[in-house]
Amino acid sequence: MELSNIYEPVREDLDKVKERLRSISKVDFTWLSQLLDYSLQGGGKRIRPILALLSGKFYNYSFDCLMPMAMSVELTHLATLIHDDTIDNSSVRWGRSTVHKLWGTEQAVLLGDYIFARAGELMASTGDIRVVRLLSKTLMIISSGEIAQAYNAFNLKQTRESYIQRIASKTASLFCLATESGAVLSQAPKESIEILRDYGYNLGIAFQIVDDILDFIGTEKELGKPVGSDLAQGTFTLPAMLLTEHYPEDNPVKRLFGSEGKEENIRLAVEAIRSSSIVEECFAVASEYTARACEKLEQLPDNTSRQALVNLADYIITRRR
């Protein structure tokens, strides 16, 4: 199923969110306006605002209240990507040059900071202190995840548990922010808030695992960046972990992390993962998390949004970026 069909229950409101996001670039300072406009025209499927709106559909749906929160979640995501690309010295995102490659490191860092601040302002405009606290907590979690990733770069001793913890911080935390905030702002009961928060967490884990799989099996055109980019940065993802488990004595990931032949060992790792059962094993793990995401959804009111969340979980497993 196409993503556009899945978010049909919130299509009109999502279009309004996208329109308002584009308006963020309309500021008096010309240079800042140019940076914002470029960043906001990037790729991305807006899954986080989709989650926010769908999660707000079960009880007292108020788009006026949900819109600034949905915008805030997406802007927070955008700011993290700008900072990530700067830290990783990535030259391409979504098939376009990154901000720091075009305007420099200082401008990219400051732009990310500005967008974080704008996200905070939007969240505060909801008037709900709980979701404001959720945003602050999420930023702390994301930052700790980034520090953990940087600290463990090129470290082969990481466990699957540490991998899940890292992607929970970097990816699932924002999914949780979207679903939990949507539930809170729609005045959902405590039990429903917990169900939607757990849905966001498990969906986020599955989403990142699939992202990590695609880094090996996708094409540069599909990925919008070179294949094997995670390995090049020394990021030990699930496919690479399984490769080292299958071949513990000698494998291209081990050689790469030991500072041998970067380009050649990335190529060999990609080929090895593509030609083995590792891809299917990783998809099986991702499927376990989407199943966990959906297992309690039946306790929510039966409406089109509930089915959309189920369909979104299926989409996560089958998507190609």
N, C-alpha and C positions, 0 to 999 in steps of 0.2 A: 504493500500500500504506500502511496505517495504521502510525504509529510503534509503537503497542502490539503489533502483529504482528511488527515488525522485531526488537524486543528480547526476543522470546519466550525465546531461549536463556538469558537472565539475569533473567527476570521475577521469580522468587521472591527472588533476592538483591537486585535493585533495590528491591523493596518493603521489604526490611529496611533498606536504605540510607536510603530516604525516612523510615521510622519513626525511625531513629536521628537523622536530621537534625532531625526535629520535637522530639526530646528535648533538643536543644541549648538550647532556651529554658527548660528547667527549672533555673534558678539561684536562689540565695537572695535576690538583690537584685530586688525587685519591678519597679522601673522598667526595669531591663535586661531582665528576663524579658518584659515587655510589648513592648519594642522588637524583641527577637529573635523573639517569637511572630508579630508582625505581618509582619516581613520574611520569615520562613520560610514563611508562608502565601501568598506571592505566586505569580505564574504561573511559566512556564518549563517546559520539557519534560524537564529533567534529562538532556540529551544528553551532557554531559560525564561524569557517572558511568556512563552507558550505555557510552560509549566505553572508559572505564577497565575496566569488567567484561568487555566483549567482548574487549578486547585481552589480558586475562589468561587467556583461555580456550584458548589454543593449546598451552600446555605444562603447567607444574605449577600448576594453579589452586588457590589457597587463599583462600577468601572472608574468613577471619579476618584475613588480611594485606591483602587488597585493599579491604576495607570502609572502614578509616580513610582510605586514600588517595582512594577515590572520594568520600567525604564532604569531604575536604580540597579537592579540585578544585572541587566544587560550592560550597562556602563561599567559596573564593577568588573565584569568579565572582560570587557574591552581593555580596561586599564591594566589588568593582570597580563594580558597578551602583549601589550606594548612594553611593559617592564620585562616580561619573559624574553621577548625578542632582543631587547637591549642587553640583558644579562648574558644571554647565550650567543650574542653577536650574530644572530640569524639575519640573513640578507633578504629572505623571501617569506611572505605570509599570504595565503590565499592567492598565490600566483602574482603578487605585486611586491614591489620593494617595501621593506619595513620602514617605519618612521625614522629609526635611528640611522639607517643607511642613507636616507634622503636628507635629513635635517641635523643629524648628529646626536650623540649620546645625551648631552645636556638637555636638548630640546625634547627628546623622547621621554626622559625621566620626568621632566617638569610637566609634560603633557599628561603622562600617566597620573601624576599627583593631582593635576587639575581635574581630571575625569573622576578620580576617586572622591574628591571633594564635592563635585557636582552630584555624584551618586548619593553621598551622605545628605546633601541638601534635599534631594528629592525624597529620600526615605523619611527624613524628618518632617516633610510636608504632609505625610499621612496622619500625623498627630498621634501615632501609636508608639509609645515608648518601647514596647516589646519588640517590634520589628526593627526599631533603631538599634536596640541592643543586639539583635540577631545579626545585623549588618556589621557592627563593630566586632563581634565575636568571630564572624566569618572571615573578616580581614585578618584577624590574628591567626586563625587556623591556616589560611592560605599562605601567609608569610612564613609560618613555622614549617609548612610543607616545602616551600621553596628553599628555605635554609637547609632542611634535611636533604633535599635533592642535591644542592650544591656541595654539601659536606660529604655526601656519599658518591660523588661523581667518580666513575671508573673503579668502583669498589665491587668486587665479585662476591663478597661475603654477605651481601644483603639477602634476607629471607623473603619468602612470599608474604609473610605477615607484615614485614616492614614495607614491602611494595604496596600492599593494600592500604596500609596506614598512610603512605605518601600520597596515593591517588585519592584517598578519601579527603585528605587536606586540600589538595590542589584542584580537584574537580567536583567530587561529590558534595563538598561543603556548599558550593554555590547552587547546586541542584536542591539541596536541603533548604537553603535560604529562600529559594523561589517557592517551593511547595509549602513550607511551614508558614511563610509570610502570607501567602495567598489564603491559607486556611485561617490564620489569625485574623486577618482583615475582613474575612467574611463571617466572623463570629462563630466559627465552628466549635463544637464541644471538644474537650480535652482529648478524648479517645480518637476523634477524627483527625485532630492536629497531629497526633502521634503517628497515625496510619500514613498520613500524607508526608510527614517528615521522613519516615522509614522508606516510603516509596522513593522519595527524592534521593536519599542516600544510596540505596541499592541500584537505582537507575544510573546514578552518577558513576558508581563503580563499574557497572557494565559498559557504560559509554566510553570510559577511559580505557578499559581493556580492549574494546573494539578499536579505538583510536590507535592503541599501541600495536595491534595486529595489522592495521592498515598501513602503518609506517613501514612494514615489511612487504606486504602483498599488493599495495596500491601502486599507481604510476605517479610520476612527478606531476603530471597534469592534474590528476585526481586530487593529489595531496596538496598541491599549491606550494610544494617545497621538495627538496631532494629526498628520495627514498633512503631510509636508514638514518634520518636526521637525529633521532634519539640516541642511537649508538655513537654517532659522531660527537655528541655532547657528553658522552659517558653516562647516559641515563640507562639504568639496568631495568628494562621492562620485562613483563611476563614472557613474551616469546624468547627473548634472549636468555632469561633464567632457565626456561625449559631446555633450550639448546645446550646450556652448560650442564644441566642435569643428565641429559641423554649422552653427552660426550664429555665427561668430567676431566679426562686427562689432557686432551688437546682439542681445541676448537677455535674458530676465528674470533669469537667474542673475547675469549681468554687472551689471545694474542694481541687483539686490539687494545684491551684494557692494560696490557703490559707494555704499551707504547710501540708495538710493532705494526708496520705497514697499514696505515689508517684506511686508505681507499680500497686496497685489495682485500683487507679483512672484512670491511663492511660489505663489499660485494659478495664475498664467500658466505658470510653470515646470512645475508638475504637469500641467497640461493639455497643454503642448507635448510632454512626455515620453510621456504616455499615448497621444497621437495620432500618434506617430512610430514609426520602426523601432528606437528606442533600447532599448526594453525587451527586444526579441528579441536585440539585439546584446549586451546585458549578460548575458542568460541564456546566450548562446553562450560568453561568457568564463567564466562560472561552470561550465558543462558541461565546458570544457577542464580545469578544475582537478579536478572530480570524476573525470574520466577518468584524470588523473595519479595521483589518490589510489588508484585501483583497479588500476593497470597491473601492479603487482608482487605483488598479494595472492595470486595463484595459487602463489607460492613458499612460502606458509605452509601448515601442515597443513590438509587438507580436512575441515572440520567445519561445524556449523550457524552458528558465530560468523563464519566467513569469509563465508558467504553473507549474514549479517546486515549485515556491514560494506559489502558491495556494495549491498544494498538501502537501507542508510542513505544512501549517496551518491546514489542515485536519489531518495530522499525529500527530500533537501536541495533539489533542483532544483524539486520540485513542491509544496513546503509553502506554506501561507498562515499564517505565524507560528506 
